[in-house]
């Protein structure tokens, strides 16, 4: 249920999603799957919520950890991918 996309949450278009998955796959090949898009959208929500950056990074680490071994540095890289993807903007 945590991965279910929420309406009104910014979403990458096809090309942005492909780039996101490819970049996630470079962090860890296990991250290159469709569920990562929903997780990235949740990270975007955290970013748009003006939460402390350390909290956003830690929640991202917990969200993506599991199939892949995601440490804090990986989580920070994921947060940067979401920030730079061009799709995580307030509507």
N, C-alpha and C positions, 0 to 999 in steps of 0.2 A: 504493500500500500504506500510505503514511503516513496516509491519510485513513480507513482502515478502523477502524471503531469497535471498541473493546476491551470485552469483557464486564466488568462490575464498575466501569466508568467511569461516573460520574454522567451522566445524559442528561436534557435538557429534555423535558417532556411537550409535547403538541401546541401548547397555548397559549403556553408558555414559548418554544418553538422559533419560533413565528410572531412573537412580540415580539422575539426575538433577531435574526431575519432582517430585520425591519423596521428595527431600530436599526442593524444593520450596513449596511443600504441607505442610511441617512442619512449614515454615514461615507463610504461609496462605493457607488454603485448596483451596481457589479460584485461586491460582496460578498454581495448578496442571492441566494444560491443554496444548494442543499442541501449541497454539500461544506463550506460554512462551519460547519455544525453539527458535523461530525466534527472540524474544526479547533478549534472552540470547546471541544469535549470534551477535546482534547489540551491546550489552554491550562488548562482546569480541573485536569487531572492535574498540570501544572506547579505550579499554585497550591497544590494539596493536598500537594505534595511539599516544601513549605517551601524552595524554591529562592530565591536572592536575587531581589528584585523586578526589578532591571534585567535579569537573565538571562531571566526569564519574559517580560518585555516584548520583548526582542530576539528570542527564539525565536518569539513570537507575530508579530512583524513579518515574520520570514522565512517563517513558515507561511502567512500571509495574502497576502504580496506576490506579484505575478505578474499575474493577471487585473486586479487593482486595484493602484494605486501606494500602498502602505501605508508611511507613515513612522513614526518613533518615537511621535509624538503620537497618530497613528491607532491604533497598537498598544496604547498605554496606554489609550485609550478602549475598545478591544476587551476588554482585561483587566478594566476596570471593569464592562463589560456582563456579562461572565462572572461576576464576583464578586457583582453585584447581581441576577442573574437568579433567584436563589432555588433553583436546582437543583444548583449546584456545591457539594455538601457531602459530607463523609466519610460513608460508609455504615457 
